[in-house]
């Protein structure tokens, strides 16, 4: 019955995604094509100028799509800016952008083909996850896929059609948390405690994010991607989007802490079911204090690692100006809010787990039998 319920939850999550997606495309969008560079010629466009600008005249053979096998000649301008330049050479695989024109389909070089590397890394990750985690690793993989589908195919379309990003993020996060916890931990009080602790901590992070954004007068435009989004959808609420971003960035770490605390309290009670709610809570807090240091440090380092170029830029800017930049404040606030959510998750989950676990009558022989059977199954 529990497995049926779990399958039903996953099915409903995918069904909800299908309802959220709307086909609102006014012009026909052609799928990109894949090509291989056959020949590259260079033409200097500014021989008498100090500004280096070179044009690559490239012969590309289309290897995928409607015009497979056809060879086309395209111009690729190199301006000297490594952020925008796409340097091509013989044998390079490229993504071709396709547009409709008066003379038929028109091609342009979009970028270098790199997804094969991502596929390889994904295979390595999935293999390691299943090999080390066995059945739990497989369930974790399912939860990762479901979470990605929920965010990309459900949350994003909901935001684009006008649903409040904060509300959508909370709903998707709760669904993702429930699926992840019950898949990995099973249908029990331990998983329920982790779900409740994670959800309450996420709500806390959302409230703190809202207060921070309003108090710091953040406008939601903290990166170039946000500007691109504004160009395509100026009607969106970008302040709510940045709050949702902070909440989503917190979700993974909070889930980890919530399950760790709930699982610890459950194991302590299995070993000694005479412990009171207060004793279980204190034990959970003791373990949580050890977790807080490393998890908060991990979250801070994730943000610092992602913002390393921004930190290097600080050496050329007045510190007071730098620390008050919209992008800098957003990044620092995200890291601190995530850390606060991790800290508050410990007492919340410990309190919930201690009360829920204590209400369950656990038979030691049943637990031992379950543990040995899971070991054999793995």
Secondary structure, DSSP 8 states (H G I E B T S, - for coil): -HHHHHHHHHHHHHHHHHHH-----SS-----EEEEEEEEEEEES-TTSSS--EEEEEEEEEEESTTTT-EEEEEEEE-S-TTT-----TT-EEEEEEEEETTEEEEEEEEE--HHHHHHHHHHHHHHHHHHHHHHHHHHHHHHHHHHHHIIIIIHHHHHTT--HHHHHHHHHHHHHHHHHHHHH-SSHHHHHHHHHHHHHHHHHHHHHHHHHHHTT--S--SHHHHHHHHH-TTS-HHHHHHHHHHHHHHHHHHHHHHHHHHHHHHHHHH-TT--HHHHHHHHHHHHHHHHHHHHHHHHHHHHHHTHHHHHHGGGS-HHHHHTSHHHHHHHHHHHHHHHHHHHHHHHHHHHHHHHHHTS---HHHHHHHHHHHHHH-
